[in-house]
Amino acid sequence: MHIDADEQLDRFTAREKTPYKKYRIGAEDYRNRARRADYVTAVNEMVARTSTSLAPWHLIPANDKRYARVAVLRTVCGALRKAL
C-alpha cells in the first residue's frame, strides 16, 4: 500500500494532535521519513526483483483509506476467483 509524502505528513500531524493516537508517532517516524527516497528506491527494487506471475505484487494506492481497503479486498477476491 502506497501513500504519498504529503499524505504521510498529514497523517503524522493528525496523530500528534489526537490524544489517543499520540503514542503511535515518535522521533523515529520522522527520522525514517527523512529517508523516504531510500525506502521508495528499495521497495521499487524489491517489487521488480520478486514479483512473478505466480506470486505478483499488487501495489495499492492508499491516500484514501476506504478506497485502499476496498482495493485490497477486490485484489484478494480477484486472485481467489482466478485460482479457483
MARZASE-592822 format. One record per residue: residue in three letters; y, z, x of N, C-alpha, C, O in turn. Coordinates in pm, whole numbers, plus 50000, padded with zeros to 5 digits. Layout:
AlaYZXYZXYZXYZX/...
***
This chain:
Met498845000050086500005000050000501225000050090501285007350189/His502184991750054503354989950139504634993050063504864987949953/Ile505475001250124506825003350073507784999150183507465000250301/Asp508964994450144509924990250246510705002450298510625013350243/Ala511435000150404512125011250474513145018250384513285030450390/Asp513845010650301514845016850212514175025850109514655036850082/Glu513085021250052512355029249953511785041850019511815052549959/Gln511275040550140510745052150211511835062650230511605074450206/Leu513015058350273514115067750293514525074150160514795086150155/Asp514565066250053514895071849921513875082449880514255092849825/Arg512605080049906511565089849870511685102449956511485113549907/Phe511985100750084512185112350171513335120850117513205133050105/Thr514435114450086515625121550037515315128649905515725140149885/Ala514605121949817514255128149689513365140449709513515150449640/Arg512435139649804511565151149831512375163049880512125174449841/Glu513345160349968514155171250021514965178149912515265190149922/Lys515325170749809516165176249702515355182449588515935188849500/Thr514065180749588513205186049482512515198749532511685198049623/Pro512845210149473512315222849524510805223349542510335228249645/Tyr510045218349446508595219249458507985208449548506775208249569/Lys508825199449601508325189049692508835190649835508405183449925/Lys509755199949857510355201649990509335203550101509515198650212/Tyr508255210550069507245213450172506535200750219505875200850322/Arg506665189850144505945177450175506715168450273506235157550306/Ile507875172550319508665164350411509135173050527509525184550508/Gly509085167450647509495175150764509975166250877510065154050862/Ala510265172450987510785165151103509825154551152510235143951199/Glu508535157351141507535147551187507595134651106507375123751161/Asp507905135750978508025123750894509165114850946509035102650953/Tyr510285121050981511415113351031511145107951172511575097051207/Arg510425115651251510045110851386509155098551373509355088651444/Asn508185099151283507315087651262508075075851201507805064351234/Arg509015078751114509815068051052510625060651158510855048551145/Ala511055067551259511825061051367510975050751441511515041751506/Arg509665052051431508745042551496508125032951394507065027151419/Arg508775031351284508265022951175507875008951223506815003851185/Ala508695002851304508394989251353507064989051428506294979451415/Asp506784999451505505505000351576504335001351478503294995051497/Tyr504515009451374503465010951273503224997751198502074994151172/Val504284990751164504154978051094503394968051180502504961051131/Thr503734967351308503024958451401501544962151408500684953351403/Ala501254974951420499864979551429499084976251302497934971751310/Val499674978251187499004975251061498744960251050497644956151011/Asn499734952151084499554937651078498404933151168497594924751128/Glu498334938551287497244935151379495904939651325494914932251332/Met495854951751272494614957051217494104948251103492924944751098/Val494994944651011494594936350898494114922750947493084917750901/Ala494854916751038494474903551090493114903851159492344894351148/Arg492814914551228491564915451305490374920151224489234917351261/Thr490594927051114489474933351045489214928250903488174931250846/Ser490124920750846489914915650710488954903850714489154894350790/Thr487904904650634486914893950628486684890150482487154896950391/Ser485954879250461485664875250324484754885450253484824886950131/Leu483934892350329483054902450270483764915950250483404923650161/Ala484754918650333485484931250324486974928650349487504932050454/Pro487634922450250489034919050269489974930850248489694939950171/Trp491084930550318492164939850290492954934150173493094922050159/His493464942850090494344938949980495644946550000495674958849985/Leu496694939550032497984946050056498734947049924499014936949859/Ile499054959249886499674962049757501134965949776501434975649846/Pro502064958349715503464962549721503624975449639503154976349526/Ala504274985449698504294998549633505685004749619505805016949606/Asn506714996649622508045002449598508125008549459508795018749439/Asp507455002549362507365007749227505985014249212504975007249213/Lys505965027349198504685034649196503775030349081502575028549101/Arg504325028648963503495024648849502905010748871501725008448845/Tyr503725001448917503224988048945502094988649047501064982149031/Ala502284996549153501284997449259499965002949205498894997949240/Arg500035012949121498805018849066498045008748980496815007848988/Val498775001148900498134990948817497554980048907496444975148883/Ala498294976149010497814965749102496524970149172495614962049190/Val496444982649211495224987749274494054987149175492974982549210/Leu494274991649054493204991348953492754977048926491554974448915/Arg493704967748916493334953648893492554948049011491594940548992/Thr492964951649130492264946849251490844952049254489904944449280/Val490674964849229489334970849231488474964849120487324961149144/Cys489024963848999488264958148888487884943648917486774939348887/Gly488804936048975488524922149010487404921049112486534912349102/Ala487434929849211486384929649314485034933549253484014927649288/Leu485024943349164483784947349098483244936149010482044933349010/Arg484134929648936483724918548849483114907348932482094901548894/Lys483744904349043483244893649132481874897449190480994888849202/Ala481704909949227480454914449287479304915049186478144913049222/Leu479634917649062478604918948960478344905548896477504904548806/
***
